[in-house]
Amino acid sequence: MPVASKAPTEWIDGFLFVGNHLALDFLNTRPVLAEGPKELLPDVEALVRWLVASRVLTPQKGRILSRKWQDTPQASVFLRQIRKFRERLRAVVIGQEAGRSVSDAFMAELNSLLKQHPSVIGLLRKGKKLKLDAASEPEKPTDVWAPIAIAVAELLSNSSPGRLRKCEACIVHFLDTSKKGSRRWCSMNICGNRIKVAAYQQRKRTARKKMPLRGNASSTLI
Ligand SMILES: [Zn+2]
């Protein structure tokens, strides 16, 4: 199904792709940075750029839709709706991470979206392989519900809750697809190294406090 994050790198065109899942990458379009929450989808143009970065749209299709949708009331209304949906999804994901089940209200909303915006599946070429995947061709803004709704439904039905996790150092959520299942950070580059350095410094501070007045200091460090 059309749900794995298809983008291989962490940042694409100013958007974060560390969720390992389209639904989580969508959720992570409102990260909290040092200066506070940052809306990465402030306007319709940004939404289309995110759809291209996440490979829901081809760059060519993105250019066409960006021109077509810009400054239309329908696109503005849709953007507000999908951002509100994203925040309801956030509550659900946080609940899942805490072991709570999905509310009936959210399930009903999602089922309604799936019914109103069914996904089109097609046989697509992925490198040398053929893959059954989403072949959505949005024309109007609300067509974007189809890939988002199916991704969220897939996340909630197929992912083990234990693998759904929030980064230990920031607000970003991800699906741990590692073999060991012990991933703790959104990304080693973004938070992993920062935490490791902080932990190292903490150990150093603790070691200094414990350090005897006389003795071999270097053996007590780290
Ligand atoms: Zn993080």
Residues whose N, C-alpha, C, O or C-beta is under 5 A from the ligand:
A	BS01	ZN	C167 A169 C170 V172 W185 C186 S187 C191
